[in-house]
Amino acid sequence: MSELQTKIQQFFANQINLQKMKEVLTRNNVYSDVGFRELISSFMDGDRDISMIGDYLIVKFGLPFETAEKISDELMDAGLSEIYFDVYQNYTEHQKEMAEFAAEAFGEENEEEVSEETPSESTTEPAAETEELPESGEVAKIIEELKTPEKNPIVSIEPIAQIEPEQISVSSSVAPMDLAEMYQQFSKSSLFSNALEAEKTIKTQSGGDAARLKNIFYESVNAADVVKVVGALRVIFGSGVKNFFVGDNRYADFMSKYLSRSPDNATIQGFNNNPTDKKYIISFIRLILEKKLHLSEIQSAMIGVSLGSLARSGGEEEFVDVAYGDEEANKFLWNQ
């Protein structure tokens, strides 16, 4: 057992730490002995990162998005912040080990994790309370599509450009999520509401100038400001995704370094020949949302759904289905 794993086990062996967590879950009516043991074990085994608690609560207890995130924050305040980075490192190491095992077992090339900076808190002030989104326009249209979804084929891409989705186990005793209801809850969340306000501000600040928009976007990424990043992405998808990334040296440099970690020269050559191919742009956006900003797969995929709804106005039909609600998998997925 590594020193890291020993530290994590010592934390969860401390009854004071466990009691604080139990109190938070009990106060929010989401505590069960079995579920609690499963959650703690998944942290120690490296199967779950602490940032996935929100997803766990949504799937396990059918909680609204905002409620799950609130409980997740309370657990962090109750003590999980002390062990956050250790659990995260243990999770990433475990994921890498599993990827190496799969490569050996199935003869596939190993995908290495891109090194990421430590996620930090967003400094953006919450937007003023916005009026409730009406059942019309963009959100209502997406919700209606989720209620009667068309089956989207999953586009196969080279392994290096693909980020494996997190595996979320759902108890058979819990009713499946209503994806339309879940997206509706997300559309009313503070993240989405603030991102809409940020979108308006960024449109005004950039004034249609591509260079200015690039600076706003990358400054927001470097600051780990999730609200401004999502707001900027909405402006990008509404005005033309490929036009934004054509000749973008910061995007090209980042993806070149990321893809160079793979021994697959064909993948690197494919990016060099066509850097604005949809699969590379989606991978880049996911790396920002899930690795840099540390959003969960469900959160990032719902953001992807909202971005896809803007792509048509930007004249890019191929980006409309970048993410979708999959009823069979019972969750939101990126279409790659």
N, C-alpha and C positions, 0 to 999 in steps of 0.2 A: 504494500500500500504506500502511495506517495505521501509526501509531507502535506501536499495540498488536500488530499482526500482525508487524511488524519485530522486536519484542522476543521474540515466540514463536518466530520462525524462527531468531533468533540462539541461543536456548536449545537448540533441537534440532539446530542446526548444530555445537554444541560436542560434540566426540567424547568428552569425559570424561562428559558427561551421558548420552549414548547408551550408553556402555560400562556405566555403572552400571545402567541399565535392562536391558540385555542380560544382565548377570550375574544379576539377580533372576529374569528369565524362564527363563534356562538352568538355574539352580539348582532351579527348580520344574518343569523338563521341559516348558515350554510356549513355547519359543522356536523361531521359524522366520523366515528372512530375509524371505519374502513377507509373512507376518503382521505382522512388526515394522514393515516399511515402510508397510503399510496403516494400522497403528495410529498411527504418527507423522504420516502425511499427513492422517489424519482430524482430529487435533488442530489442525494448522496451517490446514487448510481451514475449520475451524469446524463440521465435521460431527459431532464427538463431544466431549462434555465428559469431563473426567478421571474424574468419578464414574461414568461408564458402563463403566469398565474391567472391573468385576465381571461385568456383563452380557456384554461381549465375550468374556471367558474362558469363561463358562458355555456360550455358544452355539458359540464357535469350537472349544473343546477338550472340551466336555462335562463340565466340572469340577463337583464338588459346590458348593453355595452357599457354605459356610464356607471352602473352599479358595480359591475365587475372590476372596472378600473379603480373605482373608489375604494373597494375592499383591498385590492392589490396595493394601493398607496398606503392604506392603514397598516398592512402587514409589513411593508417596508419601514414605516415609522416605529412599529413595534419591535424591531430588531433585525429584520432580514437585511437591512442596508449594511449591517456589519459584515455580512458574509456574501453580499451580492457579487462582488468581483471574483471571489474564490469559486462560487458555484458556476458563474459564467465561464471561467477558465476551464473548470472541470468538464462542463458541458461541451465546449468547443473541442477539447482534447478527446473526449469520448466520441464526438461526431467524426473526428478525423480517423480515429481508430476503426470505427465502423465502416468508414469509406474505404480504408485500406483493406479491411477484411473482405468487403464486397468485391473489391478489385481483384483480390487474390482468388476468391471463390468462383467468380464469374468471368474472370479474364478481361475485366474492363480497366480502362485507364483510371488512375486515381485522381480525383479532383481535390486540390489543396485549397484550404481556406485562405481567403484574402485577408491580410493583416488589417485590423481595424483599429481606429483610435478609440480611446475610452469615451463612452457616451456621456454627455453632460446635459444638465438641465437647460431647457429652453428659457431664454430671457425675455421672450415676448410677453407683453402684458395681455391678459385676457381681454377679448373684445367686449364692448358693451353688449348687454343682453339684446339679442336679435329677435325679431318677431318670428313666430313659428312658421316653418316652411309649409306652404300650402300644398294640397294634394294636386299639384299641377306642375308643369315644367319638367325640369331635369330629373329631380328626385322621384316624382310620381311616375314618370316614364320608366325609370330604371326599376322601381318597385313592381310595376305592372309586368315588365319583361321577366323579372325574377319569379313572378307567380305563374307564368306560362313560359318557362325557359326553353329555348331551342338547344339541342345538344351541340356543344362546341367541340370540334375535334381538337385533341391536344397536339400541338405542333412539335414535332421532334427536332431537337437541336443537338449540337455537339455537347458532350458531357461537361466540358470545362465551362461552358456558358450557362450551365443550369445549376440552380440552387435547390437542393432537395427540400421538399416541404416537410414541416415538422409532423410527426406522427401523433395524433391525438386520439386516445382511446375513449370511446363513449360507452357508458354503462348501459346494458340492455334494458334496465329498468327506467331509464330516463327518456322522455319523448324527444324525438329529433328536433333540431332547431328549425324554426320557420325562417328561412333565409330572407324572405321579403320583409318580415317584421324586424329581423336583425339589422338589415340595411336601413330600414326606416329609423331605428333607434340610433344607428351610427350617424344618419343625416341630421339628427337633432343634437348630437354630441357637441361639446365645447370645441373639440378639435376641428370638426367639420365646419361649424359656424364661424370660428375664428379664421379658418383657412379661406372661407368665402370673403371675409372682410379683407384679409391679406391680399387676396387676388385683386380686389378692386384697387387697393393702395398701390400694388406693384404695377398694375396697368397704367396708373397715373404717373408713377415715378419713372417707368421705362419709356413712356410716350411712344411706343412702337419702335424704339431703337433696339436692335438686336444685341449690340455690344453692351448696352446698359442693362438689358434683361439678363445677359450672361453673368455680369458682375453681381447683380442682386442675387441670382440663383446660387452661385458658388460661394458668395459671402455667407449666405444662409446655411449652406451645407457645412462650411467650415465652423460656423458658430453652433452647429447642431440645433438649429431653430426649426423644429418640426412644422410649426404653423406656417412660417414663411416659406419653407421648402415646398410644402404641399400647395400653398398659394401660388408660388412661382411655377410649379409643374402644371397647375391648371391654366395659367397664362400660356405656357409653352404648348400644351395640347390643344388649346383653343386657337392658336395662331399658326401652328405648323411644327410638328415634332422634328421631322427630318431637316427642315430648314434651320432649326436651332442648332442641331448637332453637326451639320455640314461644316467642315473646316474648324471645328471646335478642338483646339489643341489640348485643353484641360481634360476633356472627355477622352480624346484619343490617347493621351499619355497614361491616364489612369487605366483604361481598358487594356492597353498594350502591356503594362506592367502586370496586371492581373492575369491576363491570358498567357504571359510568358512563363508563369509558374507551371504550365502544363507542358509535357514533352510532345504533345500533339501538334506538330508543325502545321498540319492542315487547318486546324482551328485558328491559329495565329495568322496564317496566310489568308484564310477566309475573312477575318476581320480587316486585315490590311487592304484587301480587294474591295470590300464593301462595309466600311465602318458604321454606316447608318442603317444596316440591316435591322429589322424589327427585333430579332432575338438578342442582339447585342445591346440595343437601347433599353429593352425590358430588363436585361440582366443588370445594367448599370443603375437603373432606377431602383431595382430591388436591393442591390448592394447598399445604396444610400439609405433607403427606408428601413431595411431590416438589420443591416450591420452597423452603419454609421449612426442612425437615429434610434436603433434598437426597438423598432416596432415589431409586433408579432406578425406572423404570416397572414392571419385573418385580418388584422388591421391594414396591412399593406395591400392585400388583395382587394379590400373594400375601397381603398383609395384608388386602386387601379381601375375598379369598375366606374368610379366617378370620373376618372381621367378619360377613359374610353368613350364616355358619353359626350365628351367635348371634341373628340378627334374629328367627327364628321364636319363640324363647323370650321375646322382647320383644313378641310379638304383631303383628309387622309383616312379613307375607309379601312385600310388594313390595321389601323390602331384602335378601331372601335371595340374589338373583342379582346383587348389585352388581358382582361380578367373577367371572371364570371362566377355566378353562384351555381355550384354543382350539386344537384339534389341527391345523386347517388352517393357521392362522397360526404354529403351533408355539411358542406362548408364552402367558403369562397377560395378560389384558386386563381393563380396567374396562368394564362393560356400560353404556356411554352413547354 
